[in-house]
Amino acid sequence: MKEDCTLFFKAISDDTRVKIMDILKEGSMSVTEICTYFEMKQPSISHHLGILKVAGIIHGKKYGKEIQYSLNEKYVCKCCDSFISRFKK
């Protein structure tokens, strides 16, 4: 779990990625839909989505030519809980 938490916290150290997580808590979306919340081009958002996906924070499911991204809420909670428990007495 140590490596998972490290990757998790590196991924959420960027404001854009945290905002993407916040957007995806409302439901799954395509990269095109996510882009409407930012003043960035699609390749930049795709880069951030890739980092979140590698960290296990989001899932991507392909439908035809489009990928729908969703927040992996269980993993986010698990990693945060694990991190907090390390510092409890």
Residue pairs with C-beta under 8 A, 6 or more apart in sequence:
1 79
1 82
4 56
4 79
5 79
5 82
5 83
7 54
7 55
7 56
8 55
8 56
8 57
8 75
8 76
8 79
9 83
10 55
11 17
11 51
11 52
11 54
11 55
11 57
12 18
12 21
12 57
14 48
14 51
16 38
16 40
16 48
17 48
17 51
17 52
17 57
19 37
19 38
20 34
20 45
20 48
20 49
20 52
20 58
21 52
21 57
21 58
21 71
21 76
23 29
23 34
23 37
24 34
24 58
24 69
24 70
24 71
25 71
25 73
27 70
28 61
28 68
28 69
28 70
29 68
29 69
30 66
30 67
30 68
30 69
31 42
31 45
31 46
31 49
31 67
31 69
32 42
32 66
34 45
34 49
34 69
35 41
35 42
35 45
38 44
38 45
49 58
49 60
49 69
52 58
53 59
53 60
53 69
56 72
56 75
57 71
57 72
57 75
57 76
58 69
58 70
58 71
58 72
59 69
59 70
59 71
59 72
60 67
60 68
60 69
61 67
61 68
61 70
62 68
